[in-house]
């Protein structure tokens, strides 16, 4: 995934939007931890954790105005 910043316009987020993003990231971490406990192999756990971290990173970048291409 590639991200770029807005050079001429700043995307402002409200406190409510940031709260929603933080909540979504927290739910993702919770789901990943539940799936990790149910996973049978180490590879599956690593893939699920990586997916959760990638989603959390994307949400955080979106909160500061960096949009994926």
VOLODREN-961605 format. One record per residue (C-alpha): x, y, z; chain; residue in one letter. Coordinates in pm, 1 decimal, always signed. Example, Ala and Ser with C-alpha at 12.3 -4.5 7.8 and 13.67 -1.06 7.14 Angstrom:
<east:+1230.0 | north:-450.0 | up:+780.0 | chaine:A | residu:A>;
<east:+1367.0 | north:-106.0 | up:+714.0 | chaine:A | residu:S>;
This chain:
<east:+0.0 | north:+0.0 | up:+0.0 | chaine:A | residu:X>;
<east:+129.3 | north:+343.7 | up:-91.4 | chaine:A | residu:X>;
<east:+39.0 | north:+660.9 | up:+93.0 | chaine:A | residu:X>;
<east:+79.9 | north:+1025.3 | up:+3.8 | chaine:A | residu:X>;
<east:+25.1 | north:+1346.1 | up:+193.8 | chaine:A | residu:X>;
<east:-188.6 | north:+1636.1 | up:+82.6 | chaine:A | residu:X>;
<east:+55.6 | north:+1916.7 | up:+6.8 | chaine:A | residu:X>;
<east:-189.7 | north:+2202.0 | up:-43.8 | chaine:A | residu:X>;
<east:-487.7 | north:+2101.6 | up:+167.9 | chaine:A | residu:X>;
<east:-502.7 | north:+1971.1 | up:+519.7 | chaine:A | residu:X>;
<east:-773.5 | north:+1719.0 | up:+591.9 | chaine:A | residu:X>;
<east:-911.2 | north:+1793.2 | up:+932.9 | chaine:A | residu:X>;
<east:-1060.4 | north:+1522.4 | up:+1148.5 | chaine:A | residu:X>;
<east:-1295.3 | north:+1583.4 | up:+1433.6 | chaine:A | residu:X>;
<east:-1254.6 | north:+1435.3 | up:+1775.1 | chaine:A | residu:X>;
<east:-1547.1 | north:+1206.5 | up:+1700.2 | chaine:A | residu:X>;
<east:-1378.5 | north:+1072.4 | up:+1384.3 | chaine:A | residu:X>;
<east:-1054.1 | north:+1008.3 | up:+1573.0 | chaine:A | residu:X>;
<east:-1251.2 | north:+830.4 | up:+1845.1 | chaine:A | residu:X>;
<east:-1416.1 | north:+608.5 | up:+1581.7 | chaine:A | residu:X>;
<east:-1078.3 | north:+522.0 | up:+1428.5 | chaine:A | residu:X>;
<east:-927.3 | north:+442.9 | up:+1766.7 | chaine:A | residu:X>;
<east:-1228.1 | north:+227.5 | up:+1855.5 | chaine:A | residu:X>;
<east:-1206.4 | north:+41.3 | up:+1523.3 | chaine:A | residu:X>;
<east:-835.7 | north:-26.4 | up:+1580.1 | chaine:A | residu:X>;
<east:-911.4 | north:-153.2 | up:+1930.7 | chaine:A | residu:X>;
<east:-1181.2 | north:-386.8 | up:+1800.8 | chaine:A | residu:X>;
<east:-939.3 | north:-513.8 | up:+1536.8 | chaine:A | residu:X>;
<east:-677.0 | north:-587.7 | up:+1803.7 | chaine:A | residu:X>;
<east:-940.4 | north:-769.4 | up:+2010.7 | chaine:A | residu:X>;
<east:-1050.5 | north:-982.1 | up:+1715.5 | chaine:A | residu:X>;
<east:-690.9 | north:-1062.8 | up:+1624.1 | chaine:A | residu:X>;
<east:-616.1 | north:-1173.7 | up:+1978.8 | chaine:A | residu:X>;
<east:-925.4 | north:-1398.0 | up:+1977.5 | chaine:A | residu:X>;
<east:-827.8 | north:-1547.6 | up:+1643.7 | chaine:A | residu:X>;
<east:-472.9 | north:-1603.3 | up:+1766.0 | chaine:A | residu:X>;
<east:-603.0 | north:-1812.3 | up:+2052.1 | chaine:A | residu:X>;
<east:-805.4 | north:-2023.2 | up:+1809.9 | chaine:A | residu:X>;
<east:-536.4 | north:-2059.9 | up:+1544.9 | chaine:A | residu:X>;
<east:-370.1 | north:-2398.7 | up:+1525.7 | chaine:A | residu:X>;
<east:-41.4 | north:-2300.1 | up:+1362.6 | chaine:A | residu:X>;
<east:+217.3 | north:-2031.9 | up:+1422.1 | chaine:A | residu:X>;
<east:+197.0 | north:-1917.9 | up:+1059.4 | chaine:A | residu:X>;
<east:-175.3 | north:-1848.4 | up:+1084.3 | chaine:A | residu:X>;
<east:-124.7 | north:-1644.5 | up:+1401.5 | chaine:A | residu:X>;
<east:+151.6 | north:-1439.6 | up:+1241.1 | chaine:A | residu:X>;
<east:-61.2 | north:-1368.5 | up:+932.5 | chaine:A | residu:X>;
<east:-358.2 | north:-1259.9 | up:+1144.1 | chaine:A | residu:X>;
<east:-142.1 | north:-1035.0 | up:+1360.6 | chaine:A | residu:X>;
<east:+17.7 | north:-876.6 | up:+1054.6 | chaine:A | residu:X>;
<east:-324.2 | north:-810.1 | up:+902.4 | chaine:A | residu:X>;
<east:-442.5 | north:-645.2 | up:+1223.5 | chaine:A | residu:X>;
<east:-131.6 | north:-429.1 | up:+1247.5 | chaine:A | residu:X>;
<east:-161.5 | north:-327.0 | up:+883.0 | chaine:A | residu:X>;
<east:-523.3 | north:-223.1 | up:+934.5 | chaine:A | residu:X>;
<east:-436.5 | north:-29.0 | up:+1250.1 | chaine:A | residu:X>;
<east:-155.1 | north:+149.1 | up:+1066.0 | chaine:A | residu:X>;
<east:-387.9 | north:+238.4 | up:+777.9 | chaine:A | residu:X>;
<east:-645.7 | north:+377.3 | up:+1020.5 | chaine:A | residu:X>;
<east:-381.7 | north:+584.3 | up:+1196.5 | chaine:A | residu:X>;
<east:-253.2 | north:+723.7 | up:+866.8 | chaine:A | residu:X>;
<east:-609.0 | north:+809.7 | up:+764.4 | chaine:A | residu:X>;
<east:-655.0 | north:+999.3 | up:+1089.8 | chaine:A | residu:X>;
<east:-367.3 | north:+1232.4 | up:+1003.5 | chaine:A | residu:X>;
<east:-473.0 | north:+1282.6 | up:+640.4 | chaine:A | residu:X>;
<east:-243.2 | north:+1039.5 | up:+458.6 | chaine:A | residu:X>;
<east:-452.6 | north:+855.8 | up:+203.3 | chaine:A | residu:X>;
<east:-362.5 | north:+519.7 | up:+44.0 | chaine:A | residu:X>;
<east:-338.7 | north:+503.2 | up:-333.6 | chaine:A | residu:X>;
